[in-house]
Amino acid sequence: MEAARIDQMVCDANPSNPQGWNSLGYDLLNAGDLEGALAAYGHALEIEPGRASAHYNIARIAARMRNKPKAIEHFVKAVELQSDYLDRLDEDPDLRPLKDDPDLQDRLPGQASSQDPYAEYYASES
């Protein structure tokens, strides 16, 4: 928690520094303070909405908190901003359970379901 204390001092001294908030989120996440980490990453995104790492880590936190819609929303945003985050779906134990989730797959860039969108229509016309 010493690192988080130091990062909090950095954030207090320069609250408009997104990297300070991102670092605080990282330290709090590793210390197990999910709510604190979520708040810190949220501050980072208020300052810099395109920070892919903050979206990714919010997705991890949301998955741990069993908030699937929020986990999917932020993971998709992280991948849109930085496509190599998609590779972490196999590696990250927090997000791995979402890997084959149709809600996630349908929202990922270039990963949309291969199911025919007109299948229901064709079936009703037969």
ChimeraX attribute file (.defattr): number of C-alpha atoms within 10 A of each C-alpha:
attribute: neighborCount
match mode: 1-to-1
recipient: residues
	/A:1	12
	/A:2	8
	/A:3	14
	/A:4	19
	/A:5	13
	/A:6	15
	/A:7	22
	/A:8	20
	/A:9	14
	/A:10	17
	/A:11	21
	/A:12	13
	/A:13	11
	/A:14	12
	/A:15	16
	/A:16	15
	/A:17	16
	/A:18	23
	/A:19	19
	/A:20	24
	/A:21	28
	/A:22	25
	/A:23	23
	/A:24	28
	/A:25	30
	/A:26	25
	/A:27	23
	/A:28	23
	/A:29	22
	/A:30	13
	/A:31	14
	/A:32	13
	/A:33	15
	/A:34	20
	/A:35	14
	/A:36	17
	/A:37	27
	/A:38	24
	/A:39	16
	/A:40	27
	/A:41	27
	/A:42	20
	/A:43	22
	/A:44	27
	/A:45	19
	/A:46	13
	/A:47	15
	/A:48	15
	/A:49	13
	/A:50	16
	/A:51	20
	/A:52	22
	/A:53	22
	/A:54	31
	/A:55	25
	/A:56	25
	/A:57	23
	/A:58	28
	/A:59	27
	/A:60	27
	/A:61	23
	/A:62	24
	/A:63	22
	/A:64	15
	/A:65	14
	/A:66	12
	/A:67	13
	/A:68	18
	/A:69	14
	/A:70	17
	/A:71	26
	/A:72	25
	/A:73	19
	/A:74	21
	/A:75	30
	/A:76	24
	/A:77	24
	/A:78	24
	/A:79	20
	/A:80	16
	/A:81	15
	/A:82	15
	/A:83	14
	/A:84	11
	/A:85	17
	/A:86	17
	/A:87	10
	/A:88	14
	/A:89	17
	/A:90	12
	/A:91	10
	/A:92	12
	/A:93	13
	/A:94	18
	/A:95	22
	/A:96	15
	/A:97	12
	/A:98	18
	/A:99	15
	/A:100	10
	/A:101	12
	/A:102	12
	/A:103	16
	/A:104	20
	/A:105	17
	/A:106	13
	/A:107	16
	/A:108	20
	/A:109	13
	/A:110	8
	/A:111	10
	/A:112	13
	/A:113	14
	/A:114	7
	/A:115	7
	/A:116	9
	/A:117	9
	/A:118	8
	/A:119	10
	/A:120	9
	/A:121	10
	/A:122	10
	/A:123	8
	/A:124	7
	/A:125	7
	/A:126	5
